Amino acid sequence: MVTRNNAAPPPRLLGAKRASAEFGIAYTTLRDMVHRGDLPFLRIGRAMFFERRDIEQWIASRKERGAS
């Protein structure tokens, strides 16, 4: 049995499809964000990879607050 203390940390780099699935962002939207320059990425060959923290920062920067 694996406990949380012994679990491996999540991977630092996520492929585009995995990032899309984990963060609930459509794959095509993720690609559009890259092409607009909204989200940094790393290209290895033809594949795009994203750092988890970059996606988390992008999400945090777009949070809105309603009127009180």
N, C-alpha and C positions, 0 to 999 in steps of 0.2 A: 504494500500500500504506500502510495506517495503522498506526503504531506506538503502543504504549501511551503514550508521552510526548505524542503528538498527539491522543489520544482525548479526547473530551469527558467531563467528569465525569458521574457518574450523576445523574439528576434529584433535586432535594431533596424534592419532593413526589411522592407516588405515589398514584394512584387506588386504590380499594379492591381491584379485581380484579387490578391489577398487583402491589400489595403482597402480596396473597394468593399469587399465583404465585411471586414472587421469594423470599418467606420461608417458603413451604410451609405456610401457615396457611389452612385452609379459609375460604372467603368468609363462610360463615354464622358461623363461630367468630369471625372478625374483627368482624363486625357485633355479635355478642353481647358481645364485649369492650368495644366502644364503648358499648353500651347499659348495661352494668354500671359504666362509668366507669373501666375498667382501662387504657384506651389513649386518649391525647389525639388529637384529629382536628380538621380544618378543614373546615367545610362551605362550599361554593361552590354556590349554588343548591340542588339536591337531591343533588349529588354529595359524597361524603366523600373527603378527601385526608389522607394521613399523611406525617409527616416520617420519613425513613429512620432518623434517629438515635433517634427515639422508639421505633420498633419494635425497633431493636438494643438499646436500654437495657432495654426490657421483657423481651427474651429473656435478656439478661445477668442481670437481677434474679431470674430463675427457675431459674437453674442450680443443680443439686444436686451434692453431693459424696458419694461412697460412703464407708463406713467403711474405715479403713486397716488 
